[in-house]
């Protein structure tokens, strides 16, 4: 690989050494346990020199496929020569066959598959290939050599086919597995995958690493007309079910706030439902939490700028951010002018503009500029839920439009909402203090003076 790829070479060598050493260590443990077990069985059957045959079995089993059958030959010949009947030789064969079947088909695949990352069929094919090339030496070195090939396939893109053919790990990432299962209309396996990812990764990571990428992939495939409109609707409705069932059980363990009884779910949970917003054309005061019943929670509003998939993403955000804010969701079916009037009337603290590429940036630019006119004191978060090639350039563009924060995931959006909540509480505490009163500066003034919104509350305090 050369000096220019020193990092990749170091990782390749380290990964190879760890896998080969783990394989040899587990092989030693299995052979030692099998040799001890075989020796005990021979001793109980009164076979002469039972410890010797067990010790010999330990070493012979290092030879793949041929060493284990060879280990039973010597005690079997001794038994035939010294016993008075055929019961003892038959007992040795039955005892060895049962022990070998359990070890080879249950114990070894579990240990060797995890330590080497190879499938059982890969081990068999590798043994045949290297024995054909180098004879007994190739048979002895077949597994370590195959491990080296798999590691090369993981670290070198040109050899990725070796990883696909030989490695035990799944070829597709969880997000692509989830999308593929939905595309095949296998909702059971899709829900099972979401549940497993939720347990292993957590709710937020499962959303950011599985559900949101699957949404984005569906958008891209539909944009290229690879999938039909019916397939797209089925995927969205199935994802709604996964969101409301698989993840809801995990969220139930989190202590609920006073607002948890208020039903503002975005997605209909009926089996045949499509993704339809439940919010009416005009938001009522009952839909927005007041400071008294929510302990000064932020009034946060979510708006999908251009596609219904963003409504599902905002529904995910509502579920993970319900403990830190009161999140009310708008729909793409509502006119931007109606949404802007409602936000101005309700005096929104934070507005989350969700955009799921491809597309959406012109709509974000329009909504951000209009929000600056209608709600100058409202902080704007743009949740760009996709790959950002030029993040710095996009951030500068958003700042010029009056956007407070630019996030790229649901978890990061939730953290920004929490940061704004803490900033608001801290600012309220400083303002109400009798020792050092501070006059709050409107956000619009700061925008006009500095041209961006990335200011800290300490700066506001100092200016005051």
Phi and psi in degrees as a GROMACS rama.xvg file:
@    title "Ramachandran Plot"
@    xaxis  label "Phi"
@    yaxis  label "Psi"
@TYPE xy
91.168  172.031  UNK-2
-69.1961  -26.4084  UNK-3
-71.1688  -15.8482  UNK-4
-117.128  45.9418  UNK-5
-63.9228  -40.0887  UNK-6
-63.4398  -47.3376  UNK-7
-64.4539  -37.5638  UNK-8
-65.1044  -42.041  UNK-9
-63.5217  -44.2817  UNK-10
-64.8851  -39.31  UNK-11
-62.6433  -46.4675  UNK-12
-65.4432  -40.7804  UNK-13
-66.6691  -42.7985  UNK-14
-64.5061  -41.1349  UNK-15
-63.4551  -45.5259  UNK-16
-62.5716  -41.5154  UNK-17
-65.8113  -42.4614  UNK-18
-68.7981  -43.5914  UNK-19
-66.0752  -42.2988  UNK-20
-66.1982  -38.936  UNK-21
-63.9324  -39.1219  UNK-22
-63.5481  -46.7071  UNK-23
-65.4126  -37.0626  UNK-24
-66.159  -46.6903  UNK-25
-66.789  -34.79  UNK-26
-63.8243  -40.4029  UNK-27
-62.7238  -43.1444  UNK-28
-62.4658  -44.9168  UNK-29
-65.4099  -44.3152  UNK-30
-65.4348  -39.7713  UNK-31
-65.4731  -43.3145  UNK-32
-65.3479  -40.8127  UNK-33
-66.9758  -42.6108  UNK-34
-62.1678  -40.9084  UNK-35
-65.2647  -45.4806  UNK-36
-62.4641  -40.8165  UNK-37
-66.9925  -39.0896  UNK-38
-65.379  -41.6275  UNK-39
-62.5799  -43.1651  UNK-40
-63.641  -41.8312  UNK-41
-65.6015  -36.721  UNK-42
-65.0858  -41.4567  UNK-43
-67.7603  -25.535  UNK-44
-91.2255  8.29317  UNK-45
62.9987  36.8976  UNK-46
-84.3226  131.242  UNK-47
-62.4946  146.104  UNK-48
57.1211  42.306  UNK-49
-59.8747  -43.3446  UNK-50
-60.7595  -34.7436  UNK-51
-64.5896  -42.688  UNK-52
-68.0439  -35.0221  UNK-53
-66.3428  -40.7966  UNK-54
-66.5488  -38.661  UNK-55
-67.4076  -36.0456  UNK-56
-62.5127  -37.0904  UNK-57
-55.6365  -43.8062  UNK-58
-81.4284  -37.351  UNK-59
-66.3054  -29.0456  UNK-60
-71.3979  -8.70539  UNK-61
-70.0845  -18.8212  UNK-62
-84.8913  116.515  UNK-63
-62.8883  137.965  UNK-64
68.0967  -41.0237  UNK-65
-95.4433  -27.7321  UNK-66
-67.9259  -38.1802  UNK-67
-66.7326  -46.895  UNK-68
-63.2851  -31.9328  UNK-69
-68.27  -26.0357  UNK-70
-70.5497  -22.4839  UNK-71
-88.6714  -11.4107  UNK-72
-65.2914  -46.1572  UNK-73
-65.8063  -50.8091  UNK-74
-64.5317  -28.9592  UNK-75
-68.296  -41.3697  UNK-76
-66.2325  -40.2924  UNK-77
-63.2766  -40.027  UNK-78
-65.7427  -41.0156  UNK-79
-64.6523  -36.5736  UNK-80
-75.5824  -29.3137  UNK-81
-106.189  -22.3975  UNK-82
-82.6234  157.296  UNK-83
-88.0161  -14.646  UNK-84
-139.982  -165.211  UNK-85
-104.593  2.74715  UNK-86
-69.0306  -40.2258  UNK-87
-68.0748  -47.7875  UNK-88
-58.9421  -40.5929  UNK-89
-64.4304  -38.6018  UNK-90
-64.2849  -37.8227  UNK-91
-63.9134  -44.2516  UNK-92
-64.0186  -44.3127  UNK-93
-65.5927  -45.2026  UNK-94
-61.6799  -43.5421  UNK-95
-68.0883  -41.0761  UNK-96
-63.4394  -44.6574  UNK-97
-64.7725  -44.9867  UNK-98
-63.1103  -40.6089  UNK-99
-69.558  -39.8931  UNK-100
-62.5781  -44.3149  UNK-101
-65.3799  -42.6839  UNK-102
-68.4433  -44.9302  UNK-103
-75.1371  -30.1708  UNK-104
-103.77  -12.6596  UNK-105
-120.945  -55.9733  UNK-106
-75.3873  -52.2355  UNK-107
-63.8588  -43.7343  UNK-108
-59.6053  -36.8398  UNK-109
-67.7316  -48.7369  UNK-110
-71.3609  -47.5155  UNK-111
-72.7733  -34.7045  UNK-112
-63.9313  -40.0912  UNK-113
-75.517  -34.8124  UNK-114
-81.3561  -31.103  UNK-115
-105.296  -22.0641  UNK-116
76.159  20.9154  UNK-117
-109.046  147.407  UNK-118
-81.4908  155.225  UNK-119
-58.4428  -38.7141  UNK-120
-67.5346  -31.6927  UNK-121
-66.6117  -39.6055  UNK-122
-62.7856  -40.6579  UNK-123
-66.984  -46.2431  UNK-124
-64.9166  -39.0598  UNK-125
-64.038  -40.1299  UNK-126
-63.4426  -43.2041  UNK-127
-64.4841  -41.1484  UNK-128
-67.3627  -50.8574  UNK-129
-70.6533  -29.6985  UNK-130
-68.2206  -34.2326  UNK-131
-69.839  -34.1976  UNK-132
-78.3309  -49.8261  UNK-133
-120.659  6.57719  UNK-134
71.0133  -142.335  UNK-135
-58.8917  -36.5883  UNK-136
-64.8628  -42.4878  UNK-137
-63.9936  -36.361  UNK-138
-63.9844  -38.726  UNK-139
-69.1896  -33.747  UNK-140
-101.215  9.16315  UNK-141
-62.0209  -46.4857  UNK-142
-67.399  -49.4081  UNK-143
-59.0704  -38.1369  UNK-144
-66.294  -38.8437  UNK-145
-68.4945  -35.8072  UNK-146
-60.2762  -42.1812  UNK-147
-61.4709  -39.83  UNK-148
-65.4334  -39.7248  UNK-149
-65.0496  -40.9225  UNK-150
-64.4649  -39.8444  UNK-151
-60.8242  -39.4903  UNK-152
-66.5195  -28.1147  UNK-153
-77.8341  -31.555  UNK-154
-101.357  -19.8579  UNK-155
-114.194  117.432  UNK-156
-59.6941  -32.053  UNK-157
-70.3445  -17.7843  UNK-158
-109.76  22.9071  UNK-159
-63.365  -25.2207  UNK-160
-61.0105  -31.3646  UNK-161
-64.5298  -39.5472  UNK-162
-64.8713  -41.0477  UNK-163
-65.1091  -39.3922  UNK-164
-77.4949  -36.6395  UNK-165
-110.259  -27.6343  UNK-166
-74.334  152.013  UNK-167
-82.291  -27.9288  UNK-168
-67.689  152.039  UNK-169
-63.7215  148.205  UNK-170
-71.5072  -39.9738  UNK-171
-91.1529  146.062  UNK-172
-68.9357  159.884  UNK-173
-56.2259  -37.2287  UNK-174
-65.545  -38.6423  UNK-175
-75.6397  -33.8784  UNK-176
-61.0031  -43.7474  UNK-177
-63.0149  -46.2057  UNK-178
-63.6621  -40.5871  UNK-179
-65.3706  -38.6597  UNK-180
-67.0452  -38.9142  UNK-181
-67.6575  -38.4623  UNK-182
-64.4048  -32.8556  UNK-183
-83.2757  3.05516  UNK-184
60.9345  32.8605  UNK-185
-101.999  79.0271  UNK-186
-69.8827  -26.7366  UNK-187
-64.2986  -49.521  UNK-188
-67.3148  -34.7446  UNK-189
-63.9512  -45.7864  UNK-190
-65.3484  -36.3721  UNK-191
-63.9842  -40.6219  UNK-192
-65.3713  -41.3447  UNK-193
-63.8522  -41.7415  UNK-194
-63.2064  -42.1174  UNK-195
-64.8364  -43.2161  UNK-196
-65.8057  -34.9458  UNK-197
-66.0485  -39.6152  UNK-198
-71.0566  -38.8186  UNK-199
-83.6615  -38.602  UNK-200
-99.7312  -25.5082  UNK-201
101.208  165.065  UNK-202
-65.3897  -49.7857  UNK-203
-64.4108  -44.6228  UNK-204
-65.963  -36.8352  UNK-205
-63.2344  -38.7098  UNK-206
-67.2599  -47.5241  UNK-207
-71.7067  -31.4986  UNK-208
-102.139  -13.3168  UNK-209
-123.605  -58.3584  UNK-210
-71.7548  -50.1076  UNK-211
-63.7859  -45.9003  UNK-212
-59.4167  -35.2297  UNK-213
-66.2404  -37.6601  UNK-214
-60.5027  -46.5575  UNK-215
-63.2543  -41.3901  UNK-216
-64.3188  -39.2409  UNK-217
-62.7828  -42.1116  UNK-218
-59.8628  -45.1027  UNK-219
-66.3765  -42.7569  UNK-220
-65.2834  -37.8506  UNK-221
-70.1577  -35.7868  UNK-222
-62.8027  -35.8218  UNK-223
-87.869  4.29163  UNK-224
60.5231  32.8541  UNK-225
-82.5763  -34.6343  UNK-226
-112.123  157.116  UNK-227
-87.038  171.785  UNK-228
-65.852  -36.1265  UNK-229
-65.2779  -40.6936  UNK-230
-64.2242  -38.6943  UNK-231
-63.8449  -44.4462  UNK-232
-63.9543  -39.407  UNK-233
-63.9089  -41.4232  UNK-234
-63.18  -43.9796  UNK-235
-64.6472  -43.7545  UNK-236
-66.8465  -36.7622  UNK-237
-67.7539  -38.4358  UNK-238
-65.7825  -33.8054  UNK-239
-62.6325  -41.3255  UNK-240
-65.0035  -42.2928  UNK-241
-61.5727  -39.295  UNK-242
-66.1781  -39.9677  UNK-243
-84.2958  -17.4222  UNK-244
-111.733  -57.561  UNK-245
-66.42  -46.0637  UNK-246
-82.2518  -27.9483  UNK-247
-62.2634  -36.5204  UNK-248
-65.3106  -34.3053  UNK-249
-72.5464  -36.882  UNK-250
-72.7922  -19.0232  UNK-251
-65.2724  -21.1995  UNK-252
-77.5316  -12.3044  UNK-253
-84.025  132.98  UNK-254
-57.4413  132.64  UNK-255
-85.824  148.238  UNK-256
-91.5487  -178.852  UNK-257
-66.2615  -25.877  UNK-258
-84.1232  -2.35357  UNK-259
-68.653  -22.4421  UNK-260
-77.6597  -15.5001  UNK-261
-77.4861  122.846  UNK-262
-91.0416  108.973  UNK-263
-126.128  32.2431  UNK-264
-61.4061  139.065  UNK-265
-80.3441  -29.8204  UNK-266
-112.361  134.094  UNK-267
-72.3085  134.888  UNK-268
-94.8559  5.16369  UNK-269
-69.1823  147.471  UNK-270
-60.9869  -32.1839  UNK-271
-99.886  11.0381  UNK-272
-78.28  144.43  UNK-273
-92.636  173.305  UNK-274
-77.6078  100.38  UNK-275
-123.653  136.477  UNK-276
-73.4723  146.012  UNK-277
-99.6829  -0.0797821  UNK-278
-81.8383  142.611  UNK-279
-84.2203  175.615  UNK-280
-64.2594  -28.2935  UNK-281
-125.486  126.135  UNK-282
-78.4231  128.193  UNK-283
-89.6551  167.236  UNK-284
-66.6181  -25.884  UNK-285
-69.1998  -21.6486  UNK-286
-79.898  -12.1109  UNK-287
-113.224  128.848  UNK-288
-70.5388  141.715  UNK-289
-95.8987  160.806  UNK-290
-61.286  -27.3582  UNK-291
-73.1134  -42.3582  UNK-292
-93.1828  0.0625741  UNK-293
-129.363  12.2213  UNK-294
55.2111  49.3056  UNK-295
59.2626  39.8782  UNK-296
-70.5484  151.662  UNK-297
-69.5596  142.878  UNK-298
-90.0512  99.1636  UNK-299
-106.741  137.457  UNK-300
-123.358  135.491  UNK-301
-110.783  134.639  UNK-302
-133.585  120.207  UNK-303
-78.6348  123.073  UNK-304
-76.8168  -28.5747  UNK-305
-155.937  0.916535  UNK-306
-153.616  150.449  UNK-307
-68.28  -23.0523  UNK-308
-62.9135  -28.5799  UNK-309
-69.6335  -25.0722  UNK-310
-65.1299  -40.4875  UNK-311
-64.6332  -41.3611  UNK-312
-62.0252  -40.8953  UNK-313
-67.3393  -32.801  UNK-314
-62.3107  -38.165  UNK-315
-63.3113  -44.2971  UNK-316
-61.586  -38.5261  UNK-317
-61.6524  -37.3682  UNK-318
-70.8674  -36.2479  UNK-319
-90.9767  -11.9854  UNK-320
-113.032  13.609  UNK-321
-68.0139  -20.8857  UNK-322
-84.6073  -11.5034  UNK-323
-119.499  -5.70399  UNK-324
-160.11  166.281  UNK-325
-103.046  104.745  UNK-326
-102.045  118.788  UNK-327
-109.581  135.386  UNK-328
-109.228  134.433  UNK-329
-97.6142  178.097  UNK-330
-126.624  157.364  UNK-331
-68.5151  -17.269  UNK-332
-78.5003  -9.57217  UNK-333
-90.5446  137.059  UNK-334
-66.194  143.12  UNK-335
-57.7002  -34.7892  UNK-336
-63.8338  -38.7873  UNK-337
-65.7364  -42.7256  UNK-338
-62.9801  -42.1291  UNK-339
-64.8988  -40.0706  UNK-340
-65.0879  -40.6379  UNK-341
-66.1916  -39.929  UNK-342
-65.1686  -38.6388  UNK-343
-68.2966  -39.7026  UNK-344
-67.9661  -37.2812  UNK-345
-90.1196  -1.55983  UNK-346
55.312  61.8949  UNK-347
-66.8516  137.853  UNK-348
-77.8727  -46.5891  UNK-349
-137.087  139.866  UNK-350
-121.889  125.914  UNK-351
-102.366  115.755  UNK-352
-97.8754  109.601  UNK-353
-92.2686  131.233  UNK-354
-135.146  129.596  UNK-355
-119.002  108.712  UNK-356
-64.9084  158.948  UNK-357
-79.3197  151.804  UNK-358
81.2194  178.74  UNK-359
108.382  -22.1264  UNK-360
-65.9871  -40.0378  UNK-361
-60.2693  -39.2967  UNK-362
-66.3935  -37.8753  UNK-363
-63.7647  -43.4808  UNK-364
-60.9632  -42.6514  UNK-365
-64.4925  -49.1383  UNK-366
-64.5081  -38.721  UNK-367
-65.7743  -43.2133  UNK-368
-67.0404  -37.6377  UNK-369
-70.6631  -37.4335  UNK-370
-62.898  -35.325  UNK-371
-62.6896  -30.3622  UNK-372
-82.0146  -44.549  UNK-373
-77.6927  -41.7817  UNK-374
-128.684  77.2187  UNK-375
-66.3788  -22.2177  UNK-376
-96.0548  3.99758  UNK-377
-90.2662  133.795  UNK-378
-86.8063  138.903  UNK-379
-114.05  129.004  UNK-380
-115.69  123.595  UNK-381
-99.9894  113.477  UNK-382
-94.3397  94.5014  UNK-383
-89.5725  95.4006  UNK-384
-90.711  71.2809  UNK-385
-173.877  179.352  UNK-386
-71.3084  127.926  UNK-387
-110.514  112.655  UNK-388
-74.7935  -45.3077  UNK-389
-117.149  77.1546  UNK-390
-64.1438  -43.7224  UNK-391
-62.1514  -42.5265  UNK-392
-65.7872  -40.7103  UNK-393
-66.068  -38.297  UNK-394
-63.5942  -43.5921  UNK-395
-62.1545  -41.192  UNK-396
-63.704  -42.4743  UNK-397
-67.6076  -38.3711  UNK-398
-62.9506  -37.8465  UNK-399
-65.6021  -27.1928  UNK-400
-83.0652  -6.8826  UNK-401
98.4832  13.2969  UNK-402
-76.7436  135.962  UNK-403
-77.7457  -50.4574  UNK-404
-134.036  150.969  UNK-405
-122.744  115.832  UNK-406
-115.29  160.272  UNK-407
-123.733  10.3872  UNK-408
-155.805  164.192  UNK-409
-69.652  -40.3766  UNK-410
-63.6911  -40.1541  UNK-411
-66.9037  -36.6831  UNK-412
-63.5556  -42.1163  UNK-413
-62.6631  -41.2126  UNK-414
-62.7022  -37.8847  UNK-415
-66.238  -39.4387  UNK-416
-63.0264  -42.8616  UNK-417
-63.2255  -39.0528  UNK-418
-64.7614  -40.6129  UNK-419
-65.2335  -38.3784  UNK-420
-62.9656  -45.7175  UNK-421
-64.4938  -38.7824  UNK-422
-63.8204  -39.9713  UNK-423
-65.9781  -43.2895  UNK-424
-66.1138  -41.0101  UNK-425
-64.9089  -42.4667  UNK-426
-65.3429  -38.5601  UNK-427
-65.5077  -38.2705  UNK-428
-66.0982  -39.8852  UNK-429
-68.4546  -38.3958  UNK-430
-67.4111  -37.9795  UNK-431
-82.2547  -4.88417  UNK-432
-72.8478  138.628  UNK-433
-84.8066  -15.1131  UNK-434
-78.8164  -45.5196  UNK-435
-137.337  77.8174  UNK-436
-64.0625  143.026  UNK-437
-129.227  130.726  UNK-438
-82.6574  119.708  UNK-439
-66.265  140.849  UNK-440
-100.231  126.543  UNK-441
-59.6736  148.031  UNK-442
-63.0032  -33.2903  UNK-443
-63.9232  -34.6798  UNK-444
-64.9709  -43.6244  UNK-445
-63.5401  -38.8441  UNK-446
-60.6017  -42.9916  UNK-447
-69.4249  -34.2653  UNK-448
-78.674  -39.2043  UNK-449
-106.77  -24.0061  UNK-450
83.77  0.576701  UNK-451
-146.375  176.501  UNK-452
-119.854  10.0697  UNK-453
-86.6694  65.1805  UNK-454
-113.116  153.543  UNK-455
-99.4436  155.347  UNK-456
-64.292  -28.1634  UNK-457
-63.6134  -35.8124  UNK-458
-66.0952  -41.3634  UNK-459
-61.2487  -42.0798  UNK-460
-63.0673  -43.408  UNK-461
-63.6048  -42.938  UNK-462
-61.6465  -42.9579  UNK-463
